[in-house]
């Protein structure tokens, strides 16, 4: 410590740091699928380095519980943690609740994480903390598996009212396969229950005057060390916001992020912080000599002589105030392009900036401007999503054109399965979450009710009886749409495109798909205006079908403001 009096011995705390990213957390587990992790803008590295620099400043040491997934993505970061004198321990491979793991799956997860982390850190992995706070009665079974696997300690349990007093503090537990130390989350007994005071969200959400008093009084209750923690993402107030999260989870995750650094500074100045391994006297025993670092195994590259020429496809992506979603989109498209190539298609992109008011256009040029297979077009006025799709269709140099949402609410990897459905007799392939084999995740019930109601009405009016009529995720035959004159340019235009093709005798094929709530930003659709607009559009389509009216469909007045 730089300013501490060396003659005064400060209380010892066990400091633990959780190395995970903002999209790994339990608050978002129902929104974010694990298969999509690689699509997010990662920030764990910069945040972990910030934490390491902060600990160096105060001469503090800690146990870093690292996700095995991160260890595999960035072994150099794990080596850096170890090189700065900290303990590397396991957070499991994936950030998964025990509710989703059988004992055997838990063993496999443990082994996989330990293998990755041990190799990267040059340390034997002896400590574990689960992705969630555990209950002694419900989750105690993991301790026997941990001891059997050679772990020296666990730090996963949150004591609750009614547990034996000793279980509130560090204690050794005898299990079938030996013994193991437990370092539970630190709590304060309020008489009516136990208040967690270990750090993280509790430090951010509860007035720190109360937390400071509770922490400083710890030594009056027990001689066992205080166990504190923080997540590296808590040092990152500028992290992307997952707007689809509930209000409660947004408060839980984002509130007072700017508070964590000064709280840590205060604690690092006041307490002597060490790792759990150091406290147990294991520091020398966990370091393992890896010898000369071996070269990574050579990857055998097979000649990819193409048996068939790739079929060119243009993907149109309308963008209106999508700056928050574009980094996620860029990562996703890299993977999509690989998937399409393997399926026999070459991807080209037309991004249509629909007169965005944020920095969407600048980001489009930054992320995609140098790509030889990408074109960026700007509307001088905001014209709406259907108009943007039509702009891209007309600009395309390929007969096959697809459209997708910038926010990836439909998984664009599914294009590899949708494209083959566009045979010679088919004019359009449309994604259908309401298809019996499709599904919807996390979309508000009221929106589903309105959307399904609209689909029922279109089913009554149009010739082809589909489950979904309003999806923007589609594949088109360009020659059927390039000369199509739409009167609705916003969200209604998407339904009008399908309606006109249906009435002209074009074949539409549905593809069962999964619709998810958008993660970044907010929908631009004006609900009340869209409902009125659908009713007017349905009326006009009905006249065209049943009364053979030839006059053009006029834009809905209710939607004029939306498309400006």
C-alpha positions, -999 to 999 in steps of 0.1 A, spaced: 0 0 0 14 33 -10 1 55 18 -5 30 46 14 30 78 36 -1 76 35 -4 114 -2 -8 114 -15 -42 104 -46 -39 83 -75 -64 85 -71 -92 59 -98 -97 32 -100 -124 6 -106 -106 -27 -122 -125 -55 -127 -112 -91 -152 -127 -115 -140 -126 -151 -170 -126 -173 -186 -103 -198 -218 -83 -197 -236 -107 -220 -228 -138 -198 -246 -126 -167 -276 -144 -151 -298 -114 -155 -298 -119 -193 -297 -157 -195 -333 -160 -208 -326 -134 -235 -291 -143 -248 -285 -177 -262 -250 -192 -256 -246 -199 -293 -247 -161 -299 -220 -152 -275 -194 -148 -302 -216 -122 -319 -213 -97 -291 -187 -69 -288 -164 -84 -261 -152 -61 -233 -139 -86 -208 -102 -81 -218 -101 -43 -213 -121 -46 -181 -99 -74 -167 -67 -54 -175 -83 -24 -158 -89 -45 -127 -53 -58 -128 -39 -23 -130 -61 -12 -101 -49 -41 -79 -13 -34 -89 -17 2 -78 -26 -9 -43 -3 -40 -41 -33 -62 -37 -37 -99 -47 -69 -117 -56 -84 -149 -68 -97 -145 -103 -126 -169 -111 -124 -171 -149 -150 -186 -172 -134 -215 -192 -150 -200 -223 -130 -168 -218 -98 -189 -211 -103 -206 -244 -110 -174 -263 -81 -155 -248 -54 -177 -230 -30 -147 -231 -53 -128 -207 -53 -158 -183 -15 -159 -185 -14 -122 -177 -35 -127 -146 -12 -153 -134 20 -134 -144 9 -105 -121 8 -128 -91 -28 -137 -88 -46 -170 -84 -66 -183 -114 -96 -204 -103 -127 -218 -121 -160 -202 -128 -170 -232 -149 -167 -234 -186 -201 -218 -194 -220 -195 -172 -247 -221 -165 -270 -225 -136 -269 -258 -117 -306 -261 -125 -295 -269 -161 -268 -294 -152 -269 -330 -141 -241 -343 -118 -224 -358 -149 -227 -326 -169 -213 -307 -139 -183 -330 -139 -177 -325 -176 -180 -288 -173 -155 -287 -144 -130 -308 -162 -132 -288 -194 -128 -254 -176 -99 -267 -154 -81 -281 -185 -83 -248 -204 -75 -225 -174 -47 -247 -161 -29 -248 -194 -32 -211 -199 -22 -200 -164 4 -225 -156 -14 -232 -123 -32 -261 -108 -69 -251 -105 -79 -256 -69 -109 -233 -65 -144 -230 -79 -173 -206 -78 -205 -214 -96 -224 -191 -119 -251 -185 -93 -252 -182 -55 -260 -217 -41 -281 -230 -13 -266 -254 13 -296 -277 13 -304 -278 -24 -269 -277 -39 -246 -293 -14 -241 -323 -37 -215 -304 -58 -190 -304 -29 -184 -341 -31 -178 -338 -69 -154 -309 -63 -134 -328 -37 -133 -359 -59 -120 -337 -88 -91 -324 -65 -105 -290 -57 -93 -276 -24 -121 -251 -19 -154 -238 -31 -168 -202 -28 -203 -205 -42 -227 -206 -12 -248 -178 1 -259 -185 37 -295 -178 46 -315 -175 78 -316 -207 98 -282 -221 87 -257 -231 114 -236 -202 125 -204 -218 113 -217 -220 77 -217 -182 76 -179 -182 77 -151 -201 61 -152 -237 72 -140 -271 62 -165 -298 52 -161 -335 53 -176 -353 22 -175 -388 9 -145 -383 -12 -125 -363 14 -127 -328 26 -130 -293 11 -130 -258 23 -161 -236 18 -157 -198 16 -193 -185 16 -204 -150 6 -200 -127 36 -233 -117 53 -244 -96 82 -270 -109 107 -298 -84 111 -317 -105 135 -346 -111 110 -323 -124 83 -289 -123 67 -279 -94 45 -252 -101 19 -224 -76 22 -198 -93 1 -196 -67 -27 -208 -66 -63 -244 -56 -67 -248 -52 -30 -222 -25 -29 -237 -7 -58 -274 -9 -49 -273 -4 -11 -261 30 3 -224 25 9 -225 42 42 -243 11 55 -221 -13 37 -189 4 49 -201 0 85 -211 -36 80 -177 -45 64 -156 -27 90 -175 -45 118 -168 -80 104 -138 -87 126 -159 -80 157 -181 -111 148 -155 -137 136 -118 -143 132 -125 -158 98 -116 -136 68 -141 -114 50 -147 -126 15 -154 -99 -11 -160 -99 -48 -167 -78 -79 -173 -86 -116 -149 -70 -141 -178 -57 -161 -187 -36 -130 -157 -14 -139 -173 -6 -173 -201 21 -172 -199 24 -210 -208 -12 -217 -236 -18 -243 -271 -18 -229 -293 -48 -234 -326 -29 -239 -347 -61 -241 -341 -69 -204 -368 -62 -178 -367 -30 -159 -357 -49 -128 -328 -66 -145 -317 -33 -161 -316 -17 -127 -299 -48 -112 -272 -48 -139 -266 -12 -148 -274 10 -118 -244 27 -102 -218 11 -123 -198 43 -120 -198 37 -82 -178 5 -82 -143 18 -89 -143 43 -60 -157 17 -36 -129 -7 -46 -103 20 -41 -116 27 -7 -115 -10 3 -81 -16 -13 -67 13 7 -82 1 40 -77 -37 38 -49 -62 31 -63 -81 1 -50 -116 -7 -62 -146 -27 -79 -176 -12 -50 -198 -22 -26 -176 -3 -48 -176 27 -48 -214 27 -11 -216 21 -14 -232 -13 3 -206 -34 36 -225 -39 17 -258 -45 -6 -245 -73 22 -233 -96 31 -260 -121 60 -260 -145 48 -262 -180 83 -264 -194 90 -248 -227 58 -234 -242 49 -256 -271 37 -244 -304 0 -247 -309 -9 -278 -329 -8 -272 -366 -42 -269 -382 -45 -291 -413 -58 -270 -441 -77 -290 -467 -78 -277 -502 -113 -263 -508 -115 -269 -545 -151 -260 -552 -171 -287 -569 -198 -261 -577 -197 -225 -585 -210 -204 -556 -245 -189 -562 -244 -151 -556 -269 -137 -531 -275 -101 -520 -286 -95 -484 -304 -62 -478 -302 -47 -444 -323 -16 -436 -308 5 -408 -325 33 -390 -309 46 -357 -291 12 -352 -258 23 -339 -262 2 -307 -269 -30 -328 -242 -26 -355 -212 -41 -337 -233 -72 -329 -245 -73 -365 -209 -71 -378 -198 -101 -357 -229 -120 -367 -224 -115 -405 -188 -128 -404 -202 -161 -392 -232 -160 -415 -209 -154 -445 -189 -185 -436 -221 -206 -432 -234 -194 -466 -201 -202 -483 -202 -237 -469 -238 -240 -482 -228 -230 -517 -236 -192 -517 -215 -161 -519 -229 -132 -499 -231 -96 -509 -246 -69 -487 -266 -37 -493 -269 -16 -462 -296 11 -465 -292 39 -440 -328 52 -438 -318 88 -428 -307 78 -393 -304 106 -367 -276 89 -347 -241 78 -359 -254 48 -378 -240 60 -411 -205 66 -397 -205 31 -381 -217 15 -413 -187 30 -431 -163 21 -402 -175 -16 -400 -184 -24 -436 -171 4 -458 -139 -14 -468 -156 -47 -477 -155 -55 -514 -189 -72 -512 -207 -45 -494 -226 -13 -506 -239 14 -484 -269 35 -496 -284 64 -478 -320 78 -480 -321 116 -478 -354 112 -460 -367 85 -436 -389 64 -458 -395 33 -438 -383 -3 -437 -402 -15 -468 -388 13 -489 -353 5 -477 -358 -32 -487 -370 -21 -521 -340 2 -525 -317 -27 -518 -336 -50 -542 -333 -25 -570 -296 -20 -563 -288 -57 -562 -268 -73 -590 -281 -108 -582 -313 -125 -590 -316 -138 -554 -321 -112 -527 -327 -117 -490 -337 -91 -464 -330 -93 -427 -335 -71 -396 -304 -52 -385 -311 -63 -349 -309 -100 -358 -342 -109 -342 -343 -138 -366 -311 -158 -368 -295 -149 -402 -276 -182 -402 -310 -197 -412 -306 -181 -447 -285 -212 -456 -317 -233 -451 -341 -207 -466 -322 -201 -499 -327 -236 -513 -364 -232 -509 -365 -205 -536 -370 -229 -565 -381 -219 -600 -418 -219 -591 -413 -198 -559 -413 -160 -558 -407 -155 -521 -396 -175 -490 -407 -158 -457 -397 -166 -422 -426 -177 -400 -425 -178 -362 -462 -187 -361 -457 -217 -382 -464 -249 -362 -426 -257 -362 -416 -221 -355 -414 -203 -321 -411 -170 -303 -388 -162 -274 -392 -133 -250 -415 -112 -272 -441 -94 -251 -475 -111 -251 -495 -81 -262 -473 -77 -293 -478 -114 -302 -516 -110 -298 -516 -81 -322 -493 -97 -347 -512 -130 -347 -544 -112 -350 -532 -93 -381 -520 -126 -396 -554 -141 -391 -570 -112 -410 -545 -115 -438 -552 -152 -440 -589 -144 -445 -582 -119 -473 -553 -134 -493 -552 -165 -514 -523 -183 -497 -530 -194 -461 -499 -186 -443 -491 -185 -405 -471 -152 -408 -474 -123 -432 -453 -95 -417 -418 -109 -413 -389 -88 -427 -367 -119 -429 -372 -131 -464 -357 -144 -497 -370 -128 -529 -367 -135 -566 -355 -100 -578 -373 -99 -611 -407 -102 -594 -400 -73 -571 -377 -48 -588 -406 -31 -606 -431 -34 -578 -446 -1 -568 -455 0 -531 -478 26 -517 -469 17 -481 -432 24 -473 -430 16 -436 -438 -16 -417 -471 -20 -436 -451 -22 -469 -437 -55 -458 -472 -70 -457 -481 -52 -489 -452 -68 -507 -464 -102 -498 -501 -93 -505 -494 -80 -540 -473 -110 -549 -501 -133 -536 -528 -115 -556 -506 -117 -587 -503 -154 -584 -468 -157 -571 -459 -186 -549 -449 -179 -513 -432 -206 -492 -430 -203 -454 -399 -213 -434 -405 -221 -397 -382 -197 -378 -376 -185 -342 -384 -148 -335 -365 -133 -305 -369 -99 -289 -344 -73 -301 -315 -70 -276 -302 -35 -285 -322 -3 -290 -359 -1 -294 -385 -9 -321 -394 20 -343 -429 7 -350 -458 29 -337 -482 4 -325 -515 23 -327 -508 37 -361 -497 3 -374 -529 -14 -362 -550 12 -380 -528 9 -411 -532 -29 -412 -569 -26 -412 -569 -1 -440 -544 -22 -460 -565 -53 -455 -596 -35 -467 -578 -24 -499 -563 -58 -506 -598 -73 -501 -612 -50 -528 -583 -59 -551 -590 -96 -547 -628 -98 -545 -639 -68 -565 -610 -67 -589 -603 -30 -582 -574 -18 -603 -567 15 -585 -535 18 -565 -535 12 -528 -531 46 -512 -508 50 -482 -525 49 -448 -527 84 -434 -521 70 -399 -487 57 -411 -475 89 -428 -459 103 -397 -442 70 -390 -423 70 -423 -411 106 -421 
